[in-house]
Structure formats: structure tokens, C-alpha cells
Amino acid sequence: MKVGTVSLGCDKNRIDTENMLAYLKNYGYDFTPDPSEAEIIIVNTCGFIESAKVEAINTVLEMAEYKKQGKCKVLVVTGCLVQRYMDEMSAEMPEVDVFLGTANYHKLPEILDGLTKDGGQVCVKNDINDRRFSSDRVLTTPEHYAYVKIAEGCDNHCTYCAIPYIRGRYTSRPIQDIVQEVRDLLTEHPIKEIILVAQDVTNYGKDLYGEPRLIELLQELSKLDVEWIRLMYLYPELITDELLDYIVSNPKICKYLDIPCQHISDTILKKMNRRVSGDYIRQLIERIRSRGNFAIRSTFIVGFPGESAEDFDQLYDFIAEAKLDRCGFFAYSCEEGTPAARLSGQIDEEVKQERVEALYELSENILAQKLLARVGEVVDVIYEGVDYDRQAFVGRTSFDAPDIDTTVYFTADRPVDVGTIYKVKIVGVDGEDSIGELI
């Protein structure tokens, strides 16, 4: 039977989908990217914030239509939203045949095999701290890069976040398991870039080894035949001088730090249960920039309960002064069961959106200035495809992560190969992207 998948949310969720595909492939299933041709459709959901929940529900209902109009016989729904709301979803969505918790993906072939035409719904739950890491993957990214999950869950307990209630406590994978997975990926695919992900990458190894072991993991991965290693989701309090110095010294590690700061006001940071102050964040950025040319990406939550005009002004001024390279701004989402949901001073949605828009406008102006300053530079660009409308090749620098950051459109007077890293001279800017020429 042909299987189609829809993976929503973060790249950690994408890896879960890739694990599911591997289980099904080993069991003899085929795949199709066309849901109208799929006999089994799997929707791997995100349940992090309200907008993600709405997207997930709408996607499930959209895929359910293929049971009426397409070839779909079985609809499977998995992921974070199911883990948190399985009982409610199973009661309200009879069109779904299988609901599966976040640690039961390995059971999917057996469950599908056991379904009967009139067997009713199957719901398979698991404890949030159940763990089953798998190195078996069917890549859904282009073959020149892959995400690798180094840990599951989170122990930070930020007051706005539901992840500890969905994914459980922080659990690291052993170094040798991660290295073996990357080695297998490099054997099977022409991968140039490995992107390490976890809810908190900087905390890697503390639960296994008694202290964070991210540097040791990077040392082992650097011995493999990979050109770029990218780190995502580094919590600010664990970015040590030792880690920064190691990143500077290792040419394989992208000089790119994704640091979720979330706010700059001490009042709001304390309410969020973040373990740093605004001054600490400012000093951290100075420490990073003192070591050379780094790209710093961060995310911020706007409209947190009790966020005053003064708190917002502090954040706005910080963005203007710090001139971070890449920023994401999100309106606070009140998630049931989290401590922040019980706080007084919830902010009106219209005010939240106004503040988000103001920050995005500021950040876009900063980005435009940074891109203009790069004109004339020669940068390494990994070639990823062709934009036929622009009649140009498309790629990324080591300062840009896939899908979320800027791209480089470039021309070339000779053939280029997807996944190869080229020297490109930046000659112009087009909106939030750069224009270049292969040299």
C-alpha cells in the first residue's frame, strides 16, 4: 500500500516522521507525495501553540477528505497534539482510524497490519517519558543536509511552554549512537551539512554523563566526512566561553548560533522562569561578537502576561541596538496547563499583533542594512536548486539555516551541482535575499 505523509511543526517532528517512514519501508510499504494517490495518510501534528493546533486540526480534516474523494483507506494521526489531546481528538474525529502517541512510531506497521475493514478506531498511548531513539531514517530533506536529534524532552520548565508536558524530561542520546547515525547517513547520502537539534542543545549529555558534553559530541562528529555542522536551539545560560572558543577553532562548525532569548525585560524574563537577566543576554552577545564573524539568530515572545509598554519598549530598543542577524517574533499563546496561563494581566490579541508587527518592521530594516553591507564579499554558498522565474541558482551561506533564513540567488558561467559548496561574490540585494555571481 502507498503511504503519504504530512509533517507539521518543527524539524524534531520531521525526524519523527522520517523514523516512521523507515519503519514502514522496512515492512514493505511504498510512498507517494500525492495524497490523492495515498492509501494510507499519516499526519504528524504539532501542538506547541494555538496556531499550530489549529493548523493541525485543519490539516487532519483536509486529509480526511481523501477518504471520500481519493484512494485513502486509513488515516493516521500522530505527534504532539495527539500526545496531549488523544481522548478529545478520538471522540471528536471518527474519520481518523489510528491515533498514535509520540513514542509508539515503531508500532505503526503492526497496527496497520492488524486493522480490519470494520475494526473501529485504534488509540495507542504512551507515557510522556517513554523514549525510543531510532537511527533508521527515510530523509525528507534534500540529500545534501539532514537534521539529527541529539536529545528529547526538556527540563527548563519555562512558564509559557507545554513541551515538558508533551515530551517529558530531557533525555540525551549516547554520543556513540549519534555518531553512528551520522556515519550511516553519510554512507547512504551525499550529505554536506548536519544540523543538530534538541529542545535545548547546550544541555546535551548532562543527564547521561553528569555534565554537558556538547563539545565532546562535536569533536567526534567533526572526525566524519561532513563539511558543515550547524547547532540549533542553544539556551543562553549554557553558552560558555569554552564552547564559543571551540566553535571558533573548528572550521566545520557553522559560525551560527540560534539562541532563543525570548525577552530582554528582567520582569518578563523572571515571569517566564528564564534563568538569565537582560544584562546577561547583552553581555553574551558581546562575548560572541568579540570572537569574530558570527550570525546570531534569536526568537522572542511578545505580549507575555503583564508585559507593560515599558517592557515592550525595552525589547524594541534592544533589537534596535543589538542588531541581531536573524529574528523571529511570536505573539504569546496562552497554553492550558502551563503556569503562565494562570497569570493575571493577559494581553489583548490586537495589542500583541501590533507589537509583533512593529518588531518585524524594525528587524527587517536591520537585516536590509546587514545584507547591503555584505555586497562585495565572497562567501561560501551551498547550491540547492534553481529559481526559474528569476533565472538564477539558489543557495545558502553557512550563516543561514534551511527554510527560516535568507537565501542567495546567483548566476554561473559553468554547470553547478546541487549540494556542492561554491565561492560566490555578493553583488546586490533583493528584498531579504542576496544576489551573487559564481567566481
GIGINOR-V591626 format. One record per backbone hydrogen bond with DSSP energy under -1.0 kcal/mol. CO is the residue of the C=O (numbers start at 0). NH is the residue of the N-H. Records with the same first field share a line. If there is no record, write none. Layout:
CO = NH + NH
//
This chain:
0 = 29
1 = 38 + 39
2 = 31
3 = 41
5 = 43
9 = 13
10 = 14
11 = 15
12 = 16
13 = 17
14 = 18
15 = 19
16 = 20
17 = 21
18 = 22
19 = 23
20 = 24
21 = 25
23 = 28
24 = 27
29 = 2
33 = 36
38 = 72 + 73
39 = 3
40 = 75
41 = 5
42 = 77
43 = 7
44 = 79
48 = 52
49 = 53
50 = 54
51 = 55
52 = 56
53 = 57
54 = 58
55 = 59
56 = 60
57 = 61
58 = 62
59 = 63
62 = 65
63 = 66
64 = 67 + 68
65 = 69 + 71
73 = 40
74 = 96 + 97
75 = 42
76 = 99
77 = 44
78 = 82
79 = 83
80 = 84
84 = 88
85 = 89
86 = 90
87 = 91
88 = 92
92 = 95
96 = 121
97 = 76
98 = 123
100 = 103
103 = 106
104 = 107
106 = 110
107 = 111
108 = 112
109 = 113
115 = 118
121 = 98
123 = 100
126 = 129
141 = 144
143 = 191 + 192
145 = 194
147 = 196
149 = 172
151 = 170
157 = 160
158 = 339
161 = 164
162 = 165 + 166
167 = 153
170 = 151
173 = 177
174 = 178
175 = 179
176 = 180
177 = 181
178 = 182
179 = 183
180 = 184
181 = 185
182 = 186
183 = 187
184 = 188
188 = 190
191 = 226 + 227
192 = 145
193 = 229
194 = 147
195 = 231
196 = 149
200 = 203
202 = 205
203 = 212
204 = 208
205 = 209
212 = 216
213 = 217
214 = 218
215 = 219
216 = 220
217 = 221
219 = 222
220 = 223
223 = 225
227 = 193
228 = 253
229 = 195
232 = 200
234 = 237
235 = 238
237 = 239
239 = 243
240 = 244
241 = 245
242 = 246
243 = 247
244 = 248
245 = 249
249 = 252
251 = 228
253 = 255
254 = 294
256 = 296
257 = 233
258 = 260
260 = 262
261 = 300
264 = 268
265 = 269
266 = 270
267 = 271
268 = 273
269 = 272
271 = 158
276 = 280
277 = 281
278 = 282
279 = 283
280 = 284
281 = 285
282 = 286
283 = 287
284 = 288
285 = 289
287 = 290
288 = 291
291 = 293
294 = 256
295 = 324 + 325
296 = 258
297 = 327
298 = 261
299 = 329
301 = 331
303 = 306
307 = 311
308 = 312
309 = 313
310 = 314
311 = 315
312 = 316
313 = 317
314 = 318
315 = 319
316 = 320
317 = 321
318 = 322
325 = 297
327 = 299
329 = 301
334 = 337
337 = 340
338 = 341
339 = 342
344 = 305
347 = 351
348 = 352
349 = 353
350 = 354
351 = 355
352 = 356
353 = 357
354 = 358
355 = 359
356 = 360
357 = 361
358 = 362
359 = 363
360 = 364
361 = 365
362 = 366
363 = 367
364 = 368
365 = 369
366 = 370
367 = 371
368 = 372
371 = 374
373 = 376
376 = 425
378 = 423
380 = 421
381 = 395
382 = 418
384 = 393
386 = 390 + 391
391 = 386
392 = 409
393 = 383 + 384
394 = 407
395 = 381
396 = 399
400 = 404
401 = 403
406 = 433
407 = 394
408 = 435
409 = 392
410 = 437
416 = 419
419 = 382
421 = 380
422 = 438
423 = 378
424 = 436
425 = 375
427 = 434
429 = 432
432 = 429
433 = 408
434 = 426 + 427
435 = 410
436 = 424
//
